[in-house]
Amino acid sequence: AGRPLGRGHGFPLRLVAPDRRGFEWVKWVTRVHVNTTSALLQPPLPLQ
């Protein structure tokens, strides 16, 4: 906290999702998909 965000950690934007474990946070947003399905029914992000 309080330090610049470098490329290796998602610069210029890092998406932090509340109630998600840190390894599920997104460092590089490549696309956004919006739908009307409840988030509770969606599977977690794939680990790559």
N, CA, C and O atoms as a Maestro MAE file, in Angstrom:
{
 s_m_m2io_version
 :::
 2.0.0
}

f_m_ct {
 s_m_title
 :::
 protein
 m_atom[192] {
  # First column is atom index #
  i_m_mmod_type
  r_m_x_coord
  r_m_y_coord
  r_m_z_coord
  i_m_residue_number
  s_m_chain_name
  s_m_pdb_residue_name
  s_m_pdb_atom_name
  i_m_atomic_number
  :::
  1 25 0.841 -1.190 0.000 1 A "ALA " " N  " 7
  2 3 0.000 0.000 0.000 1 A "ALA " " CA " 6
  3 2 0.880 1.245 0.000 1 A "ALA " " C  " 6
  4 15 1.896 1.300 0.693 1 A "ALA " " O  " 8
  5 25 0.486 2.221 -0.769 2 A "GLY " " N  " 7
  6 3 1.217 3.473 -0.792 2 A "GLY " " CA " 6
  7 2 2.417 3.493 -1.726 2 A "GLY " " C  " 6
  8 15 3.167 4.469 -1.741 2 A "GLY " " O  " 8
  9 25 2.617 2.418 -2.515 3 A "ARG " " N  " 7
  10 3 3.742 2.369 -3.452 3 A "ARG " " CA " 6
  11 2 3.205 2.277 -4.871 3 A "ARG " " C  " 6
  12 15 2.102 1.777 -5.089 3 A "ARG " " O  " 8
  13 25 3.990 2.762 -5.849 4 A "PRO " " N  " 7
  14 3 3.549 2.661 -7.244 4 A "PRO " " CA " 6
  15 2 3.359 1.196 -7.650 4 A "PRO " " C  " 6
  16 15 4.065 0.314 -7.162 4 A "PRO " " O  " 8
  17 25 2.415 0.950 -8.533 5 A "LEU " " N  " 7
  18 3 2.116 -0.390 -9.026 5 A "LEU " " CA " 6
  19 2 2.930 -0.636 -10.288 5 A "LEU " " C  " 6
  20 15 2.755 0.070 -11.282 5 A "LEU " " O  " 8
  21 25 3.815 -1.626 -10.263 6 A "GLY " " N  " 7
  22 3 4.665 -1.925 -11.417 6 A "GLY " " CA " 6
  23 2 3.973 -2.847 -12.412 6 A "GLY " " C  " 6
  24 15 2.911 -3.397 -12.119 6 A "GLY " " O  " 8
  25 25 4.579 -3.019 -13.599 7 A "ARG " " N  " 7
  26 3 4.005 -3.882 -14.642 7 A "ARG " " CA " 6
  27 2 3.821 -5.323 -14.178 7 A "ARG " " C  " 6
  28 15 2.835 -5.962 -14.545 7 A "ARG " " O  " 8
  29 25 4.735 -5.838 -13.393 8 A "GLY " " N  " 7
  30 3 4.641 -7.208 -12.912 8 A "GLY " " CA " 6
  31 2 3.494 -7.448 -11.953 8 A "GLY " " C  " 6
  32 15 3.155 -8.593 -11.651 8 A "GLY " " O  " 8
  33 25 2.900 -6.371 -11.476 9 A "HIS " " N  " 7
  34 3 1.788 -6.488 -10.535 9 A "HIS " " CA " 6
  35 2 0.509 -5.864 -11.067 9 A "HIS " " C  " 6
  36 15 -0.383 -5.515 -10.293 9 A "HIS " " O  " 8
  37 25 0.414 -5.720 -12.391 10 A "GLY " " N  " 7
  38 3 -0.836 -5.298 -12.996 10 A "GLY " " CA " 6
  39 2 -0.941 -3.855 -13.456 10 A "GLY " " C  " 6
  40 15 -2.023 -3.434 -13.863 10 A "GLY " " O  " 8
  41 25 0.147 -3.066 -13.409 11 A "PHE " " N  " 7
  42 3 0.090 -1.669 -13.862 11 A "PHE " " CA " 6
  43 2 -0.543 -1.593 -15.242 11 A "PHE " " C  " 6
  44 15 -0.212 -2.450 -16.061 11 A "PHE " " O  " 8
  45 25 -1.405 -0.673 -15.579 12 A "PRO " " N  " 7
  46 3 -1.823 0.482 -14.793 12 A "PRO " " CA " 6
  47 2 -3.051 0.226 -13.913 12 A "PRO " " C  " 6
  48 15 -3.466 1.116 -13.171 12 A "PRO " " O  " 8
  49 25 -3.635 -0.967 -13.982 13 A "LEU " " N  " 7
  50 3 -4.852 -1.239 -13.209 13 A "LEU " " CA " 6
  51 2 -4.817 -2.659 -12.689 13 A "LEU " " C  " 6
  52 15 -4.521 -3.592 -13.436 13 A "LEU " " O  " 8
  53 25 -5.114 -2.830 -11.420 14 A "ARG " " N  " 7
  54 3 -5.234 -4.179 -10.858 14 A "ARG " " CA " 6
  55 2 -6.610 -4.280 -10.217 14 A "ARG " " C  " 6
  56 15 -6.981 -3.465 -9.373 14 A "ARG " " O  " 8
  57 25 -7.355 -5.290 -10.632 15 A "LEU " " N  " 7
  58 3 -8.707 -5.497 -10.120 15 A "LEU " " CA " 6
  59 2 -8.642 -6.386 -8.892 15 A "LEU " " C  " 6
  60 15 -8.171 -7.521 -8.965 15 A "LEU " " O  " 8
  61 25 -9.115 -5.871 -7.760 16 A "VAL " " N  " 7
  62 3 -9.163 -6.640 -6.520 16 A "VAL " " CA " 6
  63 2 -10.621 -6.910 -6.218 16 A "VAL " " C  " 6
  64 15 -11.411 -5.981 -6.047 16 A "VAL " " O  " 8
  65 25 -10.979 -8.185 -6.152 17 A "ALA " " N  " 7
  66 3 -12.369 -8.579 -5.929 17 A "ALA " " CA " 6
  67 2 -12.587 -8.919 -4.460 17 A "ALA " " C  " 6
  68 15 -11.948 -9.836 -3.943 17 A "ALA " " O  " 8
  69 25 -13.478 -8.198 -3.775 18 A "PRO " " N  " 7
  70 3 -13.772 -8.508 -2.374 18 A "PRO " " CA " 6
  71 2 -14.265 -9.947 -2.227 18 A "PRO " " C  " 6
  72 15 -14.924 -10.477 -3.121 18 A "PRO " " O  " 8
  73 25 -13.947 -10.565 -1.114 19 A "ASP " " N  " 7
  74 3 -14.355 -11.936 -0.791 19 A "ASP " " CA " 6
  75 2 -13.728 -12.979 -1.708 19 A "ASP " " C  " 6
  76 15 -14.214 -14.109 -1.756 19 A "ASP " " O  " 8
  77 25 -12.677 -12.646 -2.431 20 A "ARG " " N  " 7
  78 3 -11.935 -13.605 -3.259 20 A "ARG " " CA " 6
  79 2 -10.534 -13.737 -2.671 20 A "ARG " " C  " 6
  80 15 -9.965 -12.763 -2.178 20 A "ARG " " O  " 8
  81 25 -9.991 -14.933 -2.725 21 A "ARG " " N  " 7
  82 3 -8.619 -15.132 -2.257 21 A "ARG " " CA " 6
  83 2 -7.663 -14.422 -3.208 21 A "ARG " " C  " 6
  84 15 -7.967 -14.240 -4.386 21 A "ARG " " O  " 8
  85 25 -6.510 -14.024 -2.690 22 A "GLY " " N  " 7
  86 3 -5.557 -13.239 -3.470 22 A "GLY " " CA " 6
  87 2 -5.143 -13.856 -4.787 22 A "GLY " " C  " 6
  88 15 -4.935 -13.130 -5.759 22 A "GLY " " O  " 8
  89 25 -5.012 -15.196 -4.855 23 A "PHE " " N  " 7
  90 3 -4.583 -15.802 -6.116 23 A "PHE " " CA " 6
  91 2 -5.670 -15.747 -7.175 23 A "PHE " " C  " 6
  92 15 -5.410 -16.073 -8.334 23 A "PHE " " O  " 8
  93 25 -6.888 -15.342 -6.808 24 A "GLU " " N  " 7
  94 3 -7.964 -15.189 -7.790 24 A "GLU " " CA " 6
  95 2 -8.096 -13.740 -8.272 24 A "GLU " " C  " 6
  96 15 -8.912 -13.458 -9.149 24 A "GLU " " O  " 8
  97 25 -7.310 -12.827 -7.715 25 A "TRP " " N  " 7
  98 3 -7.359 -11.443 -8.153 25 A "TRP " " CA " 6
  99 2 -6.802 -11.342 -9.562 25 A "TRP " " C  " 6
  100 15 -5.978 -12.162 -9.967 25 A "TRP " " O  " 8
  101 25 -7.243 -10.354 -10.298 26 A "VAL " " N  " 7
  102 3 -6.847 -10.206 -11.697 26 A "VAL " " CA " 6
  103 2 -5.740 -9.166 -11.820 26 A "VAL " " C  " 6
  104 15 -5.895 -8.035 -11.359 26 A "VAL " " O  " 8
  105 25 -4.618 -9.546 -12.443 27 A "LYS " " N  " 7
  106 3 -3.522 -8.603 -12.660 27 A "LYS " " CA " 6
  107 2 -3.652 -7.903 -14.002 27 A "LYS " " C  " 6
  108 15 -3.372 -6.708 -14.101 27 A "LYS " " O  " 8
  109 25 -4.067 -8.616 -15.028 28 A "TRP " " N  " 7
  110 3 -4.157 -8.045 -16.365 28 A "TRP " " CA " 6
  111 2 -5.567 -8.254 -16.901 28 A "TRP " " C  " 6
  112 15 -5.950 -9.372 -17.245 28 A "TRP " " O  " 8
  113 25 -6.331 -7.178 -16.968 29 A "VAL " " N  " 7
  114 3 -7.694 -7.253 -17.498 29 A "VAL " " CA " 6
  115 2 -7.594 -7.212 -19.017 29 A "VAL " " C  " 6
  116 15 -7.179 -6.202 -19.585 29 A "VAL " " O  " 8
  117 25 -7.973 -8.308 -19.682 30 A "THR " " N  " 7
  118 3 -7.899 -8.366 -21.140 30 A "THR " " CA " 6
  119 2 -9.272 -8.245 -21.779 30 A "THR " " C  " 6
  120 15 -9.385 -7.875 -22.947 30 A "THR " " O  " 8
  121 25 -10.321 -8.555 -21.017 31 A "ARG " " N  " 7
  122 3 -11.679 -8.375 -21.528 31 A "ARG " " CA " 6
  123 2 -12.636 -8.338 -20.348 31 A "ARG " " C  " 6
  124 15 -12.320 -8.817 -19.259 31 A "ARG " " O  " 8
  125 25 -13.810 -7.763 -20.578 32 A "VAL " " N  " 7
  126 3 -14.857 -7.685 -19.562 32 A "VAL " " CA " 6
  127 2 -16.119 -8.258 -20.168 32 A "VAL " " C  " 6
  128 15 -16.540 -7.837 -21.246 32 A "VAL " " O  " 8
  129 25 -16.724 -9.214 -19.487 33 A "HIS " " N  " 7
  130 3 -17.962 -9.846 -19.956 33 A "HIS " " CA " 6
  131 2 -19.051 -9.525 -18.940 33 A "HIS " " C  " 6
  132 15 -18.927 -9.871 -17.765 33 A "HIS " " O  " 8
  133 25 -20.112 -8.869 -19.386 34 A "VAL " " N  " 7
  134 3 -21.220 -8.487 -18.511 34 A "VAL " " CA " 6
  135 2 -22.430 -9.335 -18.863 34 A "VAL " " C  " 6
  136 15 -22.791 -9.469 -20.032 34 A "VAL " " O  " 8
  137 25 -23.059 -9.913 -17.828 35 A "ASN " " N  " 7
  138 3 -24.281 -10.681 -18.064 35 A "ASN " " CA " 6
  139 2 -25.231 -10.509 -16.883 35 A "ASN " " C  " 6
  140 15 -24.919 -9.786 -15.936 35 A "ASN " " O  " 8
  141 25 -26.370 -11.161 -16.932 36 A "THR " " N  " 7
  142 3 -27.374 -11.014 -15.874 36 A "THR " " CA " 6
  143 2 -27.410 -12.210 -14.929 36 A "THR " " C  " 6
  144 15 -28.286 -12.281 -14.066 36 A "THR " " O  " 8
  145 25 -26.475 -13.152 -15.073 37 A "THR " " N  " 7
  146 3 -26.413 -14.319 -14.198 37 A "THR " " CA " 6
  147 2 -25.881 -13.918 -12.825 37 A "THR " " C  " 6
  148 15 -24.970 -13.097 -12.721 37 A "THR " " O  " 8
  149 25 -26.445 -14.492 -11.791 38 A "SER " " N  " 7
  150 3 -25.977 -14.216 -10.442 38 A "SER " " CA " 6
  151 2 -24.524 -14.646 -10.298 38 A "SER " " C  " 6
  152 15 -24.149 -15.729 -10.748 38 A "SER " " O  " 8
  153 25 -23.713 -13.812 -9.679 39 A "ALA " " N  " 7
  154 3 -22.294 -14.121 -9.503 39 A "ALA " " CA " 6
  155 2 -22.094 -15.375 -8.659 39 A "ALA " " C  " 6
  156 15 -21.063 -16.036 -8.785 39 A "ALA " " O  " 8
  157 25 -23.043 -15.714 -7.814 40 A "LEU " " N  " 7
  158 3 -22.910 -16.898 -6.971 40 A "LEU " " CA " 6
  159 2 -22.964 -18.182 -7.788 40 A "LEU " " C  " 6
  160 15 -22.510 -19.227 -7.322 40 A "LEU " " O  " 8
  161 25 -23.513 -18.121 -8.998 41 A "LEU " " N  " 7
  162 3 -23.637 -19.309 -9.829 41 A "LEU " " CA " 6
  163 2 -22.495 -19.463 -10.823 41 A "LEU " " C  " 6
  164 15 -22.405 -20.485 -11.503 41 A "LEU " " O  " 8
  165 25 -21.626 -18.470 -10.919 42 A "GLN " " N  " 7
  166 3 -20.535 -18.515 -11.882 42 A "GLN " " CA " 6
  167 2 -19.322 -19.206 -11.274 42 A "GLN " " C  " 6
  168 15 -19.049 -19.030 -10.087 42 A "GLN " " O  " 8
  169 25 -18.584 -19.993 -12.067 43 A "PRO " " N  " 7
  170 3 -17.378 -20.650 -11.548 43 A "PRO " " CA " 6
  171 2 -16.279 -19.618 -11.304 43 A "PRO " " C  " 6
  172 15 -16.329 -18.524 -11.866 43 A "PRO " " O  " 8
  173 25 -15.285 -19.951 -10.473 44 A "PRO " " N  " 7
  174 3 -14.172 -19.017 -10.245 44 A "PRO " " CA " 6
  175 2 -13.341 -18.851 -11.511 44 A "PRO " " C  " 6
  176 15 -13.462 -19.635 -12.452 44 A "PRO " " O  " 8
  177 25 -12.508 -17.837 -11.522 45 A "LEU " " N  " 7
  178 3 -11.631 -17.588 -12.662 45 A "LEU " " CA " 6
  179 2 -10.681 -18.768 -12.845 45 A "LEU " " C  " 6
  180 15 -10.250 -19.359 -11.855 45 A "LEU " " O  " 8
  181 25 -10.347 -19.124 -14.075 46 A "PRO " " N  " 7
  182 3 -9.409 -20.238 -14.284 46 A "PRO " " CA " 6
  183 2 -7.997 -19.854 -13.849 46 A "PRO " " C  " 6
  184 15 -7.573 -18.713 -14.033 46 A "PRO " " O  " 8
  185 25 -7.286 -20.794 -13.283 47 A "LEU " " N  " 7
  186 3 -5.891 -20.556 -12.905 47 A "LEU " " CA " 6
  187 2 -5.018 -20.841 -14.105 47 A "LEU " " C  " 6
  188 15 -5.073 -21.932 -14.673 47 A "LEU " " O  " 8
  189 25 -4.205 -19.859 -14.500 48 A "GLN " " N  " 7
  190 3 -3.342 -20.042 -15.668 48 A "GLN " " CA " 6
  191 2 -1.901 -19.845 -15.282 48 A "GLN " " C  " 6
  192 15 -1.014 -19.958 -16.129 48 A "GLN " " O  " 8
  :::
 }
 m_bond[191] {
  # First column is bond index #
  i_m_from
  i_m_to
  i_m_order
  :::
  1 1 2 1
  2 2 3 1
  3 3 4 2
  4 3 5 1
  5 5 6 1
  6 6 7 1
  7 7 8 2
  8 7 9 1
  9 9 10 1
  10 10 11 1
  11 11 12 2
  12 11 13 1
  13 13 14 1
  14 14 15 1
  15 15 16 2
  16 15 17 1
  17 17 18 1
  18 18 19 1
  19 19 20 2
  20 19 21 1
  21 21 22 1
  22 22 23 1
  23 23 24 2
  24 23 25 1
  25 25 26 1
  26 26 27 1
  27 27 28 2
  28 27 29 1
  29 29 30 1
  30 30 31 1
  31 31 32 2
  32 31 33 1
  33 33 34 1
  34 34 35 1
  35 35 36 2
  36 35 37 1
  37 37 38 1
  38 38 39 1
  39 39 40 2
  40 39 41 1
  41 41 42 1
  42 42 43 1
  43 43 44 2
  44 43 45 1
  45 45 46 1
  46 46 47 1
  47 47 48 2
  48 47 49 1
  49 49 50 1
  50 50 51 1
  51 51 52 2
  52 51 53 1
  53 53 54 1
  54 54 55 1
  55 55 56 2
  56 55 57 1
  57 57 58 1
  58 58 59 1
  59 59 60 2
  60 59 61 1
  61 61 62 1
  62 62 63 1
  63 63 64 2
  64 63 65 1
  65 65 66 1
  66 66 67 1
  67 67 68 2
  68 67 69 1
  69 69 70 1
  70 70 71 1
  71 71 72 2
  72 71 73 1
  73 73 74 1
  74 74 75 1
  75 75 76 2
  76 75 77 1
  77 77 78 1
  78 78 79 1
  79 79 80 2
  80 79 81 1
  81 81 82 1
  82 82 83 1
  83 83 84 2
  84 83 85 1
  85 85 86 1
  86 86 87 1
  87 87 88 2
  88 87 89 1
  89 89 90 1
  90 90 91 1
  91 91 92 2
  92 91 93 1
  93 93 94 1
  94 94 95 1
  95 95 96 2
  96 95 97 1
  97 97 98 1
  98 98 99 1
  99 99 100 2
  100 99 101 1
  101 101 102 1
  102 102 103 1
  103 103 104 2
  104 103 105 1
  105 105 106 1
  106 106 107 1
  107 107 108 2
  108 107 109 1
  109 109 110 1
  110 110 111 1
  111 111 112 2
  112 111 113 1
  113 113 114 1
  114 114 115 1
  115 115 116 2
  116 115 117 1
  117 117 118 1
  118 118 119 1
  119 119 120 2
  120 119 121 1
  121 121 122 1
  122 122 123 1
  123 123 124 2
  124 123 125 1
  125 125 126 1
  126 126 127 1
  127 127 128 2
  128 127 129 1
  129 129 130 1
  130 130 131 1
  131 131 132 2
  132 131 133 1
  133 133 134 1
  134 134 135 1
  135 135 136 2
  136 135 137 1
  137 137 138 1
  138 138 139 1
  139 139 140 2
  140 139 141 1
  141 141 142 1
  142 142 143 1
  143 143 144 2
  144 143 145 1
  145 145 146 1
  146 146 147 1
  147 147 148 2
  148 147 149 1
  149 149 150 1
  150 150 151 1
  151 151 152 2
  152 151 153 1
  153 153 154 1
  154 154 155 1
  155 155 156 2
  156 155 157 1
  157 157 158 1
  158 158 159 1
  159 159 160 2
  160 159 161 1
  161 161 162 1
  162 162 163 1
  163 163 164 2
  164 163 165 1
  165 165 166 1
  166 166 167 1
  167 167 168 2
  168 167 169 1
  169 169 170 1
  170 170 171 1
  171 171 172 2
  172 171 173 1
  173 173 174 1
  174 174 175 1
  175 175 176 2
  176 175 177 1
  177 177 178 1
  178 178 179 1
  179 179 180 2
  180 179 181 1
  181 181 182 1
  182 182 183 1
  183 183 184 2
  184 183 185 1
  185 185 186 1
  186 186 187 1
  187 187 188 2
  188 187 189 1
  189 189 190 1
  190 190 191 1
  191 191 192 2
  :::
 }
}
